[in-house]
């Protein structure tokens, strides 16, 4: 797990993907992890209104939002020239929890795959519609 910024090239290449966070006016800090040989980046978000998150501050609804996870298809999408600043309380909440974050992501990936089996179910349809994983299904659905 490491903290990264995504490059402008990533945002340009995925500009058409409306469910990918496009916060270009400020850095998009992400936790970067590899699961099953695939590089994923999970964004920090505030005001998360669903349960698919690793909470760094549950009261304030801040944490890592699994629904907005992206696949890092190319290392050119990681900006090696910028060092992210993580608020001390969030960093502390993540320390030692790499395995829990990875397990949370794996569980969400399975939830997403299961939702694909019954997309007409209202709740599952919403999950599919608002998840950024819809743009990376070739990596997660087999």
C-alpha positions as CSV (number, residue, x, y, z in Angstrom):
1,X,0.0,0.0,0.0
2,X,1.3,3.4,-0.9
3,X,-0.2,6.8,-1.3
4,X,-0.2,8.3,-4.8
5,X,-1.5,11.0,-7.1
6,X,-2.9,10.2,-10.5
7,X,-1.4,12.0,-13.5
8,X,-3.2,14.4,-15.8
9,X,-2.9,11.6,-18.5
10,X,-5.1,9.4,-16.4
11,X,-7.8,12.1,-16.2
12,X,-7.5,12.8,-19.9
13,X,-7.8,9.2,-20.8
14,X,-10.8,8.6,-18.6
15,X,-12.5,12.0,-19.0
16,X,-15.5,10.2,-20.5
17,X,-16.0,8.0,-17.4
18,X,-18.4,10.0,-15.3
19,X,-18.2,7.8,-12.2
20,X,-14.4,8.3,-11.9
21,X,-13.6,11.1,-9.5
22,X,-12.5,14.1,-11.7
23,X,-11.2,16.4,-9.0
24,X,-8.5,18.2,-11.0
25,X,-8.6,21.4,-9.1
26,X,-7.1,19.6,-6.1
27,X,-5.0,16.4,-5.8
28,X,-6.8,13.1,-6.0
29,X,-4.9,11.2,-3.3
30,X,-5.3,7.4,-3.4
31,X,-4.2,4.4,-1.7
32,X,-2.6,2.1,-4.2
33,X,-2.7,-1.7,-3.7
34,X,-2.2,-4.8,-5.8
35,X,-4.8,-7.5,-5.6
36,X,-4.5,-10.7,-7.7
37,X,-1.9,-9.2,-9.9
38,X,-4.0,-6.1,-10.7
39,X,-3.1,-2.6,-9.5
40,X,-6.0,-0.8,-7.9
41,X,-6.2,2.7,-6.5
42,X,-8.9,3.5,-3.9
43,X,-9.6,7.2,-3.4
44,X,-10.0,9.0,-0.1
45,X,-13.4,10.6,0.1
46,X,-15.5,12.5,2.5
47,X,-19.3,12.3,3.0
48,X,-19.5,8.7,1.9
49,X,-23.2,7.7,2.1
50,X,-22.9,3.9,1.7
51,X,-21.3,1.0,3.4
52,X,-18.7,0.1,0.8
53,X,-15.8,1.9,2.5
54,X,-12.9,1.5,4.8
55,X,-13.6,4.1,7.4
56,X,-10.9,6.4,8.6
57,X,-13.5,8.6,10.4
58,X,-16.9,6.9,10.5
59,X,-18.6,9.8,12.4
60,X,-17.6,12.3,9.7
61,X,-18.1,9.6,7.0
62,X,-14.6,9.8,5.7
63,X,-12.5,6.9,4.4
64,X,-11.5,4.9,1.4
65,X,-14.4,4.5,-1.0
66,X,-14.4,1.1,-2.7
67,X,-17.1,2.1,-5.2
68,X,-14.8,4.7,-6.8
69,X,-11.8,2.3,-7.1
70,X,-9.9,2.5,-10.4
71,X,-7.5,0.1,-12.1
72,X,-4.1,1.4,-12.8
73,X,-3.5,-0.1,-16.3
74,X,-0.3,1.7,-16.9
75,X,2.4,3.1,-14.5
76,X,2.3,6.4,-16.5
77,X,-0.9,7.0,-14.5
78,X,1.0,7.4,-11.3
79,X,2.5,10.8,-10.7
80,X,6.0,10.1,-9.2
81,X,6.7,13.8,-8.9
82,X,4.2,14.6,-6.2
83,X,4.1,13.4,-2.7
84,X,0.6,13.2,-1.2
85,X,-0.2,14.7,2.2
86,X,-2.4,12.5,4.3
87,X,-4.0,14.0,7.4
88,X,-2.4,12.5,10.5
89,X,-5.7,11.0,11.8
90,X,-6.4,9.3,8.5
91,X,-2.8,8.0,8.2
92,X,-3.1,6.6,11.7
93,X,-6.4,4.9,10.9
94,X,-4.7,3.2,7.9
95,X,-1.5,2.1,9.6
96,X,-1.4,-1.6,10.1
97,X,-4.7,-2.1,8.2
98,X,-3.3,-3.0,4.8
99,X,-4.7,-6.5,5.0
100,X,-8.1,-5.3,6.1
101,X,-8.2,-2.8,3.2
102,X,-7.2,-5.5,0.7
103,X,-9.9,-7.8,2.2
104,X,-12.4,-5.0,2.0
105,X,-11.6,-4.4,-1.6
106,X,-11.8,-8.1,-2.4
107,X,-15.2,-8.3,-0.7
108,X,-16.4,-5.3,-2.7
109,X,-15.1,-6.8,-6.0
110,X,-17.1,-9.9,-5.2
111,X,-20.2,-7.8,-4.4
112,X,-19.8,-6.0,-7.7
113,X,-19.5,-9.3,-9.6
114,X,-22.6,-10.7,-7.9
115,X,-24.5,-7.5,-8.8
116,X,-23.7,-8.1,-12.4
117,X,-25.6,-11.4,-12.2
118,X,-28.9,-9.6,-11.3
119,X,-28.6,-6.0,-12.6
120,X,-32.3,-5.5,-12.7
121,X,-32.4,-5.6,-8.9
122,X,-32.8,-2.0,-7.9
123,X,-30.0,-1.9,-5.2
124,X,-27.6,-3.9,-7.4
125,X,-28.4,-1.7,-10.4
126,X,-27.5,1.4,-8.4
127,X,-24.3,-0.2,-7.3
128,X,-23.4,-1.0,-10.9
129,X,-24.4,2.4,-12.2
130,X,-22.4,4.5,-9.6
131,X,-19.3,2.4,-9.3
132,X,-16.2,3.3,-11.3
133,X,-15.5,-0.4,-11.7
134,X,-17.9,-0.4,-14.6
135,X,-15.0,1.0,-16.7
136,X,-12.7,-1.8,-15.7
137,X,-14.8,-4.9,-15.9
138,X,-12.4,-6.7,-18.2
139,X,-10.0,-6.9,-15.3
140,X,-12.5,-8.1,-12.6
141,X,-15.1,-10.1,-14.4
142,X,-14.0,-13.5,-15.8
